Amino acid sequence: MPSKGNLLTEERVGKYLSLTTQALDSLKIAAPEKSFNGKMAEDFLRMAKAYYDDAKDFADKGELVNAFACINYAHGWLDCGARIGLFDVGKDDQLFTLFE
């Protein structure tokens, strides 16, 4: 039987939605707009936003497992973009997984 700390709750999903909202609001695309990397950065951001929107929709319907899965995919796209330099996130290693 899972411990109380392992339960998926509305509060826990809300926490991760909030963290991803902060991440989306704080990043900037680092690559030049018309470059290959600029287009790739836009695509990463589009994917992250799509999964984020899906997570919010699932959370609103009470489908917490699906919401949690989608928010993790959304933030994964952001982390990947930050780590490979598509997104400028400064030195924020609290919201993003950086290389160093």
N, C-alpha and C positions, 0 to 999 in steps of 0.2 A: 504494500500500500504506500502511495507517495506521501512524503512529508508535506506539511502545510507550505513550506517554502518552495515546493515544486509545482504547486497548483497554478494553472493558467486562469487568471482572473481578469475582469474588466480593467482593474487598476493596473495590472502588469502590462496588459496590451496598451493601455493608455500611456503608460510611462514610455514604452518604446515608440509609440506614435509621436509623442512629444520630442523625444531625442532625434528622431528622423526629421521632424519639422524644423528643429533647430539646425540640423546639418544642412538641409535644403536651403534654409534662409541664409546660412553663413558662407557657403561656397561660392566661388567665382570660376568661370571657365578660364583656364590658363592658356590654352592654345589659341593661336590666331584663328579668327572666324572662318576664313576661306581655306585653311589648311586641312590636310587629311585628319590630323589630330583634333582640330576644331570640330569637324563633322563627327568624329568618334566621340568627343566629349558631349556634344549635343545628343547623340544617340544614347550614351550612358545615362545622361540626365533624364531623357525621355523615358527610358526603361524604369529608372528609379521612381519617377513621378507616377508612372502607370501602376507599378506595384504598390506604391504608397496610397494612391487613390483606391485601389482594390482593397487594401488593408482597412481603410476607413469604412468602405462599404460593408465589408464583412463584419467589422466591429459593430457598426450600426444595426446589423441584423442579428447580433449576438453570436455569430459564428467565430468564436475566439481562436480556434485552432487555425482556421484559414486566415484570419486576420494576422495572427502571430507569424505564420509562414510567409505571408506577403510582405510584412514589414521587415522581416529579416532579409528577404530577397532585395527589397528596396535599399536597405542600408548597405547590403553587400555590394550593389552597383556603385554606391557612393564611395565606399571604402576602396574599392578597386580603382575607381577613377582618381581618387586622391593619391593612392599609393603609386600609381604609374605616372602621375604628373599631369593628368588631364584637367584636374580641378586644383585651384589654389585654395587651400584651407588654412594657410598660415602655418602655425606650429601646433594646431589644435589636435593633440593626441588623445583628447577625451571623447570627442565626437567621431573621430576618424582613426583608422588603423594606418599609421604612417610607416615608412620603411625604417627611419631612424628616429 
